[in-house]
Amino acid sequence: MPRSAGKRFRYIIVVYWLLLLYIVAALVWWFVSLERQNQNLTDLRLSELNSQKATLDPKKFAEGNFKIEKDSKRNTEKYIAEGVTFLILIFVGAFFVYRSTSKQFRVQLQQQNFMMAITHELKTPISVAMLNLETLQKYQLDAEKQKKLIRMTLQETSRLDTLINNILVSSQLEGGGYTFSKEELDFSSLFKDCIREAKTRYPERNFIENIEPEIEIAGDPLLLQLLISNLIENAVKYSPKEKPIICKLNRSGTDVLMNIIDEGIGIADTEKSKIFDKFYRTGNESTRKTKGTGLGLYLCNKIAGDHNADISVTNNIPSGTNFAIHFHT
């Protein structure tokens, strides 16, 4: 959490607990005051009764004494019941207020992280592309260096294109503005095309393909391409360059199973349930070294759901992650 946001959150939490303690203390004081008043009233009634003891029948005196004690006990029980009820309502309300406030700050933090990430992610490819083009314009480079600069420029512009697609598709899917185009398609060929594009973008990476041919599913080609590309991009970001990335597509009975497996740093078990949340990224954007915006896996989960598929992540042996997409056909 950024220092300013963290400081503000701690300040609000301190004020929140002080107010809660004040309310509870006021409730306790209310109970003590009523009980004291009840006891004073009881003592007064008993005093009046005792002053008439000489003129009252012993039986009536005993009945009066019993009634006064009974009324006192009933009032005490009433105050306790009301106090406990108020206390429960206070704590229930405090719980929901605390949860809502914490959630709001988490969303605010994620949005701040997203804005920091998106600023960096947009500026970097543009800056790299401009620098490469200016270098080509100013200097007479040999063919090999020209190819290298052009390839780097294409990689950055391709990454920028993926980023913009993620933002646009995410916005359209949430706002209901995306027209879902469901058609029968050769998923094996689409998967191979995505891997071929990844090989072009990352020529230094080793992609191992295990793709069963002629697997057909019904779906939106653009969304499925985005799903595959984001999973491959994620594997590239979080695994060493010398480690392979395994891309598998097979039939599983009547269903289809797709896997993207890397041998990277892996994902902690405590994070596995959160990585598909929108904007969620572990760590702090100001110190993070890996690229991304927190939209990729969120989109993967949403696209999988729109295609009657389940997405899951497990640990790869000996290291890394295994993202599995199970299409129910």
N, C-alpha and C positions, 0 to 999 in steps of 0.2 A: 504494500500500500504506500503511495506517495506520502512524504513526511507531512505535508500540510493537511492532506485528507485524513491521515492517521491521527494527527493531533486534534483535528476538529471532531473526529469520531470519538476519541477518548474523552474530550471535553463534554460532549453530549451524553455519553454514557455515565460520567460522573454526576452531571446534573440530574439525569434520569434516576439514578439510584438514590440521590439525596432527596428528590421529590417523593420517591416511593417510600423511603424511610420516614419522611415527614408525615405522609398520609397514614402509614401504619401506626406511627406514634400518636397521631391525632385520634385514630380509632381507639387505641388502647386508653388514651386519656378520657375519651368519651365514655368508655365502659366504666372506668374507675370513678368518674364523676357521677354517673347514673347510679352505680352501686353504692357510692357514699351517700347520695341523696336518698336512695332506698333504705339504707341502714338508719339514717337520721329520722326518716319518716316512721320507720318501725319502732325506733327507740321512743319517739314522741307518742305514738299510739300506745305502746306498752306502759309508758309513764302515766298517761291519762287513765288507762285501765287499772293500773295499780292504785291510783288515787281514789278510785271508786270501789276498791276491793272490799272495804268494810261494809258497804251497802249492797253489794251484789251477792247473789246466790253463788256458792262455790262452783256449782255446775256451770252456770252462765259465765263465771269468771274464767273457768278452764276452757270453755268453748271460745270465748273472746280471745284468750291468749293463743289458742290453737289457730284461730282464723288469722290473727295478725302474723304469726310465724309462717303460715301457709301462703298468705299474700306476699310476704317478703321473699319466700323461696320461689314463688311463681314469677315474680318480677325479675329476680336474679337469673332464672332459667330463660326468661324472655330476652333479657339483655345479652346473655351468652349466645342464644340462637341468632339474634339479630347481628351481633358482632361477628360471629363465625360466617354468617351469610355475606356480610359486607366484606369481610377479609377474603373470602373465596372469590367474590366478584372483583375485588381490587387486584388479586394476584392473576386471575384469568385475563383481565383487561391489560395488566402490566405485561403479561406474557405475549399477548398479541401485538401490543405496541412495540415491545422490544424486537419481536420477530419481524414486524413490518419495517421498523427503522433499520435493522441490520440488513434486511433484504434490499432496502432502498440504497444503502451505502455500498453494498456489494455490486448492485447494478450500476451505480454511479462510478465505482472504481473500474468495473469492466468497460464502461463506456469511455472513461478517461484513458485506459490502456489501449482501447481500440483506436481512439483518436491519435494517440502517440504512435501506435503501430502503423496506422494507415498513412499518417504524414511521412513516416520514414519509408514505408513500402512504396509510396507514390513518387517520392523525391529521388530515391536511389536509382531505379531503372532509368528515369529521365536524365539524371545527372550523368550516369555511366554512358548512356546512348549519345548524349551531347558531346561528352569528352571524346568518345571514340570517333564520332563523325568529324569533330574539329581536328583531331589528330590526322585522320585520313585526308582532310582538306589542306592542312598546313605542310605536311611532310610527304616526301616521296619514299614510301615504304616498299619493301620487296613483297612479292605475291603472298608468301607464307604469313607475314605479319598482317597484311591486309585481310586475309581470310580469318585470322584469329580475332581481329577487331570486329569484323562483320559478324562472326559467330557469337561473340560476346554481346554485341548489340542486339542480335536476334533473340538471344536467351533472355535478356532483360526486358525487351518489348513483349516477348511471349509471357514472361512472368507478370508484367503489367496487365496484359490482356486477361490472364487467369484471375488476377485480383479484381479487376473491374467486373468480370463475369460473375464472380462470387458475390460482390456487393449488389449488383443489379438483380441477379436471380434470387438472392436472399430477400431483397425488398419486394420483388414481385410475388414470390411464393407466400410471404407473410401478408401482403396486402390483397391477395387474390387477383392480382393483375396478370399472372402468368397463364397462358393458354396451354394446358397440358395436351401434348400430341402423342397419343398412344398408338403405336403401330408395331407390326411384327418385324423384327429385325434380326440380323445375324450378329448375335452378341460376341461370338468368337472373333469375327472380323473387326468389330468395333474395339474390342479389347486389344487386339494386335495393333490397330492404328494408334491407340493411345500410348502403347509401349514404344512404338516406333517414334512417335513424337517425343517421348521422354528420352529416348536414346539420342535424338538429335540435340535436345536441350542439355543433356548431361552425358556427353560422349565418354567421360572418364568413369562413369558408373557401369557396373556389371549387372545387367538385367537378365535373370534366368526365367525363361518362359516354359510353362507347362499348361498348355491350352488345348482342351479337347475341341476338335473342329465341329463346325456346323451346329453350334448350340444356338437355338432361337428362343427369344423371349419377347413379350409385348411390353413396350415402354417408349419413353421419350428419348430419342437419340442424344439431344443436347444435354439433358439432365444426366443421363447415364455416362456420357463422356466426361462431364464435370465431376461425377462421383468417382470414376476411375482416376482421373487426373489429380484430384485432391488427395486421394489415398497414396498415390505414387509420390506426389510432392511431399507429403508428410513423411513417407519412408526415407526420401532423399535427405530431408532436413535433419532428421534425428538419427542418422546412422553414418558411420565413417565411410569415407570414399572408397576404401579398399574392400569394404564388405558388400556382398551381393544383395540384390533385392529380388525376391522370388515372387513371380506373378502366376497364379494358378486359376484355372477355370475348368470345372468338371461338373458332370451330371451327378446328382445324388438321388437315385430313384427317379421320381418324376420332377424333382426340384433341381435347381442350379446353385452351385456353391462357388463363390469367388473368394480368393485369398490374396492379400498383399502382405508379404512377410519380410521383415528387415532384421538385421542383427545389430541394432543400435543400443541406445541407452535404456530403452524400455519405459514403461509407465508404472508408477507406483500404484498399488492396489487401492489406496485411498483416493487416487485421482481418476480411476477408470470410470466411475459413475458420473464424473463431472465434465469429461473432455468433450462430450457432445452438446454441452450447453453453449448457447450463443455468446460470443465474445470471450469464452473462458480460455485462459492460458495460464499455466503455472508460472509463478514468479512475478517480477516487476518489469514493466516495459523499459524503464530507465536503465536497467542493468542487464536486460535479456540480450543474448547473442544470436539466438535463432530467429529467423524471419517468420512472419505470419501475422494474421489479424484476429484469429480466433473464430473465423467464419467457416473454414474448410470442413472440419469434422462435423460442425453443426449442420452444414448443408448436406453432407454425406448421410447423416442420420435422417434428415427430412426427405431427401430424395429416395433413400431406401424405403422409408415408410410409404411414400407415394407409389412405390412399385411393388407393394405387398412383400417386402423383404425385411429381414432382421439384420442389424449390424451389431457385431460384438468384437471385443478386443481381449485377447489373452496373451500371456507371456510366451515368447518364443524360446526354445531351448537351443543353445545355452544362454542367449541374450537377445534382447529386442522385443518386438511385438508382432502379433499376428492378427490383422484385421480380417474378419470373415463376414461376407455378405451372403445370406441365405435367401435366395429368391424362391418363393412358393408359387409354383406354376400349376 
